[in-house]
Amino acid sequence: MNAARRALSASLRGAQRTSMRSFGAGPPGGYFAEGVQTGRNGYLFGETPPAPGQRRIWEDWEAPWYTAMALATGILTFGLAAKPDTRMTSWAKEEAARRIAAEK
């Protein structure tokens, strides 16, 4: 029984290894391969800078992205700073002070 179990688990491990090798996603040549860019242009993301004196035109997604990030930062900053104190120790201190005052 144990020999059959060992043989089955060994064959399953071998099948897992081959499936991971043959069905793995990624570029041919692995992660550190040369890539598909034909030449180096020295610009970030291959985007050429605008001519001198001209501004870069924003893409459609940039204004909503920056607006959402600014709003999220503001809401988190002010919202977390203004949240009520719900710690157990704060409640216990207030409750102890109230009970001591009631005894006197």
C-alpha positions as CSV (number, residue, x, y, z in Angstrom):
1,M,0.0,0.0,0.0
2,N,2.8,2.5,0.9
3,A,4.8,1.6,-2.2
4,A,1.8,2.3,-4.4
5,R,1.2,5.6,-2.6
6,R,4.8,6.6,-3.0
7,A,4.8,5.7,-6.7
8,L,1.6,7.7,-7.3
9,S,2.9,10.8,-5.5
10,A,6.2,10.6,-7.4
11,S,4.4,10.4,-10.7
12,L,2.2,13.3,-9.7
13,R,5.2,15.4,-8.7
14,G,6.8,14.7,-12.0
15,A,3.7,15.7,-13.8
16,Q,3.5,18.9,-11.8
17,R,7.1,19.8,-12.7
18,T,6.6,19.2,-16.4
19,S,3.4,21.2,-16.5
20,M,5.0,24.1,-14.7
21,R,7.8,24.1,-17.2
22,S,5.7,23.7,-20.3
23,F,2.8,25.9,-19.4
24,G,4.7,28.8,-17.8
25,A,3.8,32.3,-19.1
26,G,6.4,34.8,-20.0
27,P,8.6,36.0,-22.8
28,P,10.7,33.5,-24.7
29,G,14.2,33.5,-23.2
30,G,13.0,34.2,-19.7
31,Y,12.7,37.3,-17.6
32,F,16.2,38.6,-18.3
33,A,16.1,38.2,-22.0
34,E,17.0,41.0,-24.3
35,G,13.4,42.0,-25.1
36,V,11.8,43.2,-28.3
37,Q,12.9,46.9,-28.5
38,T,14.9,47.4,-31.7
39,G,17.1,50.2,-30.5
40,R,17.8,52.3,-27.5
41,N,16.4,55.8,-27.6
42,G,17.2,56.9,-24.0
43,Y,13.6,58.0,-23.3
44,L,11.4,56.7,-20.5
45,F,8.7,54.4,-21.9
46,G,10.0,55.2,-25.4
47,E,8.1,58.5,-25.4
48,T,9.9,61.3,-27.1
49,P,9.8,64.7,-25.3
50,P,7.9,67.6,-26.9
51,A,9.7,70.3,-28.8
52,P,11.2,73.1,-26.7
53,G,8.6,75.6,-25.6
54,Q,5.7,73.1,-26.0
55,R,3.9,71.3,-23.2
56,R,3.2,67.6,-23.2
57,I,-0.4,66.7,-23.9
58,W,-2.0,64.6,-21.2
59,E,-3.5,61.3,-22.2
60,D,-7.2,60.5,-21.4
61,W,-6.5,58.5,-18.3
62,E,-4.1,61.0,-16.6
63,A,-6.5,63.6,-15.3
64,P,-8.9,61.1,-13.6
65,W,-5.9,59.2,-12.2
66,Y,-4.3,62.2,-10.6
67,T,-7.6,63.5,-9.3
68,A,-8.5,60.1,-7.8
69,M,-5.1,59.7,-6.1
70,A,-5.3,63.3,-4.7
71,L,-8.8,62.7,-3.3
72,A,-7.9,59.3,-1.8
73,T,-4.8,60.8,-0.2
74,G,-6.8,63.7,1.2
75,I,-9.6,61.5,2.5
76,L,-7.2,59.1,4.1
77,T,-5.1,61.9,5.7
78,F,-8.0,63.9,7.2
79,G,-10.3,60.9,7.7
80,L,-7.8,58.9,9.7
81,A,-6.7,62.0,11.7
82,A,-10.3,62.8,12.7
83,K,-11.5,59.3,13.5
84,P,-12.8,58.8,17.1
85,D,-10.7,57.1,19.7
86,T,-12.0,53.6,19.9
87,R,-9.2,51.9,21.8
88,M,-10.1,49.6,24.7
89,T,-7.6,51.3,27.0
90,S,-9.1,54.8,26.5
91,W,-12.5,53.4,27.3
92,A,-11.2,51.6,30.4
93,K,-9.5,54.8,31.7
94,E,-12.7,56.8,31.2
95,E,-14.8,54.1,32.9
96,A,-12.4,53.8,35.8
97,A,-12.4,57.6,36.3
98,R,-16.2,57.6,36.2
99,R,-16.5,54.8,38.8
100,I,-13.9,56.5,41.1
101,A,-15.9,59.8,40.8
102,A,-19.1,57.9,41.6
103,E,-17.6,56.4,44.8
104,K,-16.6,59.7,46.3
